[in-house]
Structure formats: structure tokens, C-alpha cells
Amino acid sequence: TEVETIEPVQVERYVLLTEDARKRFKLRQIRKKMTTPLTEALGDTPSEEMLKPHNFKELPDTTQIIRGSTCIPESEAMNMLPFAAIMAIVTSYKYAINTWTPGIVDFVIDTAKKLYNNKKEKFQLAPLHIIPKIGIGHQAYNANIDVVGEGATWQLEEVLTKKFLPKFDRGMITTTNYSCAFFHRNGLYYLFDGSV
């Protein structure tokens, strides 16, 4: 079989230059806006919050827990836990805390390990952290981490109740030996601890 092709009639042809292709690529990147955080309806009482469906398991002391199958080893906890706290906070903007599963907990830990491996300096030494694009599924989030209080003389309870919690509903605590994320929702506190 023989196929004969002929030039199309009256079709304008354009050659896309490399420079034009780069400009189009940059424009597409600009159009991809960062994902807006999950907005949760608040205003319930703690008892109403406890009645909502959730994936937590009840413990004998009336607390609740979700465990993943992975954790950060004790030998690397000091350096990796801040990144686990960051990922827990970022993930809470995509998935409401009461919908978390062991798979989400594992995702947070695994992604924290990747963030740690891509770090440029020790977390505790940097005065301000900006992680530009953290991808969760097809969505990207920014993480801007600022220091609210530091030093040997500040009181944790005072900083949380007077400076932090009136303005924010989630944050992280980082010391030289430990880091965790915390969430305040409808009068209840949630804690994310990625350590053993």
C-alpha cells in the first residue's frame, strides 16, 4: 500500500521557538495557583466535637489515638521531628484532623523524611523557614514557619495562651530534643508526635 500526502491548502504554520516555549512554560507555572487551605466549620463545643465521626481509637484514659506503621527512629528524631511537625500541619490543611487514617500518618512521616533529606541546614539554627511548594496529591501548599518565642526563660504555657492560640489554631513546638505539632479545634487539642 502506498500513501501519498500533499501539503494542506491555506494553513498558516508557526514555528514555536525555544524562547517562546520557555515563556509559555513559565506562564503555565504562574497560572498554577497555590491551593487554598481547607476551611473547617468551627464553633462546636468540645462534646459536640467528640461526637463527630472520626478514625481515632479510644484509650483507657479516655484519650484517643491514631497510629501509623512507621515512625522516626530515636537516633534521627532530634533532626527529623521538626519536619514531621511541619508536614502534619500542612497535611491538616488538606485533610481534617478527624478524617486522618494510619495511611495519612505514614504519609506525613515518609514526607518528613524526604524534607529532611532535602534540607540545607539544621532546622533549629534557621531564624525563619519558608518551604515553597509541598505537594500533596495534585495540590501544592506553602509552609511559612516563624518563631513565636524562644530562649531559656520563656514559659511555654504563657506563649501559647497569650501569643499563639488567640491568633492561630495549629502550630509546632521545637526544642533541642523534641518537636511536635499541635492543633486546637472546637475546644479540643490534638497532638502529632512522629517519634517512637
C-alpha angles and dihedrals in degrees: 000000000000124000121200121199127195131193114268114251120244097353116144113224125204128191112218107221121217090247091053091048090053091050091050090049091052091048091052090051091051091050091055096087124199114263117259113239121259110268114213125197107247132183101088122128120248090256091052089048090053091053094056117102112269142160097233122123118227117242124205092255090058093255121123132225145184117201127196125206094245134055139172111272117245091241091061099031097101093060102030103043095076089059091049089053091050092050092048090054094046091047090051088063090061101035124035111239094243091057095055117124133190086264092059091048089052090048090054092051095045092048091047089056090052092049090050092051090052095048122124099205141002109293097230092054098059117087094209133015128204117179103188106199124017109175121213109176108313093336130088128208135191121225117205111183120190132176114249098179136357143165138073096282104051119105116230095213092050094049092048098046099039106029109021116029097049088061106028137039098202137034147136137254117213126183130165091270107027144031132184140163122235133195130197115204129163094338095312128107123219124194129201114202117176095185129103 
